């Protein structure tokens, strides 16, 4: 029963990773590009918001669903994995997920701002999704399948997913 709960917690952690590292930044990039395309992003900058406040507004505002769903999955997985894998085993995956989520959101804001006037907002979101997910899936297979450690260089997803799979207790995941 403990192994079954550990696998359930790991699956929830992996889904939370995808929500927070892929889905959230795609929404952020799309909304930032839409604001840039409409010409309202410079107006938002003139409101007196600091760069950090504007980045937080662009990351949290349009991402309510992705953040709540990812945070809920994350909290549920942490509660399960705390009892099955142990709290010490969660420190590195937790730190990596938070760092990679913040980095991808900031990258998404910059990408949406840079491409918003030239390219349609939906194309910006699609480009970011493909740039994170496709190399991330390949890199995760490379790392977890013990083919090459260079899979870590293919974006933020291999790091978070491989650390999440290490919590599963499966023998190959420890490699």
N, C-alpha and C positions, 0 to 999 in steps of 0.2 A: 504493500500500500504506500509506503514512503516513496518508493521509486516512481510509482504512478503519479503521486502529487508533485514530485520533483519534475517530471516531464511536463505536467500541466503548467507548473510555474514557469518552466523554461519556455514553453510555447507562448505563454502570455507575455513574457519578457521580450521575446523576439517580435511579437506583433506590436508591442509598445515601442520597440526600437524603430520599426518601419514607420509607424505613425509619427514619431517625434523627429526622425532623421530624414525621412523622405516626404511624407504627405504634408507635414507642417511647412517645411521650406518651399515646397511647390506652391502652396497656397499663398505664402508670403511673397514669393517672386511674382506670381500672377497679379496679386493685388497691388504690389508696388509698381509693376509695369503698367497696370491699368491707371493708377494715379498719375504716373508720368505721362502716359498717353493722353489723358484728359487734361493735362496741364495743371493739375491741382497739387502735385508734389512740391513745386516751388512755393506755392501759397502756404502749404503746411509748414514749410521751413521758416516762413516769415512770421509765424505765430509766436515766436519767442521760445519754442521748444528747443531744448538742447539736442545734440545729435543722439545722445543715449535715450532721451525721452521719445524722440521720433522713431528710433529703431525699435524701441519697446512697443510703441503704438502700432507700428507696421507688423511686428512679429506676433503680438497678442490679439489685436483687434480682429483681423479677418480669420484668425486661426482658432476661434473658440471651440469648434467641433473637434478639430484635430488635437488640440491641447487637452481638452477634457477627456476625449476617448483615449488618447495615449497616456495621459496621467492616470486615468482610472485603471487601465490595463497594467500600467507600471506599478501602481499601489497594490493591486491585487496580486501581481506576480511577486512583489517584494514580501508581502505578508506570507505567501506560500513558501517562497524560497528561504525566508529567514528560519523557518522551522525545519526544512528538509536539507538545504545545503549549508546552512549556518550563516550568521551575520558577517563573519570575517570574509567569507567567499564573495559577498555582495559588494564589497568596497570598490574593487577595481571596475567591475561592470557598471556600477552606479556612477562613478566618476567619469568613466569614458562616455556613457550615454549622455550625461549632462553636458560635458564638454563638446561632444560631437553635435549635439542638438543645437547648442548655442552657436557653434561655428557655422553650421549649415544655414541657420536662419540669417546670420549676418551676411554670409555669402549670397544668399537669395535676395536680400535687400539691395546689395550692391549690383547684382546682376539685373534685377528688375529695374533699378534706377538707370543703369547704363544702356540697356536695350529697349527701354520702354517707349522711346520716341521713334525708334527705327523699326521695331518688330511688334507684331500683334501680341497682346498680353498672354493669350492662350499658347502661343508658340514659345514664349519665354518659359512658361510653366512646364510645357512638354519637354523643352530642351533640358531644363534642370532635372526633371524626373528621369529622363534617359541618362543624363550624365551622372546621376547618383546611383540609380538602381541597376543598370546593366553592368557597369564595371564592378559595382558592389556585389552583385550576385556572383560574377565570375571570381572576384577576389575572395569571397567567402568560401566558395568551393575549393579554391586553391589552398587556402589556409586550413580549413577544416579537414580536407582530404589529404593533408600533409604533402601536397605536391610542391609548393613553393611558398616561402614566407613573404615573397614580394607581393602576394595578394593584398597585404596590408597597405600597399601604396596605391591601391585603386579606390581610394575614397574613404569616407567615414563609415560606410555600412559594414565592410568586412571586420573592422575592429569591434564594433558593437555586437554584431551577430556571432562572431567567433567567441567573444567573451561570454555571451549569453549561452551559447552551446556548451561551454565549459562547465556551466552550472547544472547541466542535465545529468551528470553522473555517468554518462556513457563512456565506455573505455576509449573510443577513438577521439573523443573530445578533449581528453587530457593531453594528447600529443600536441 
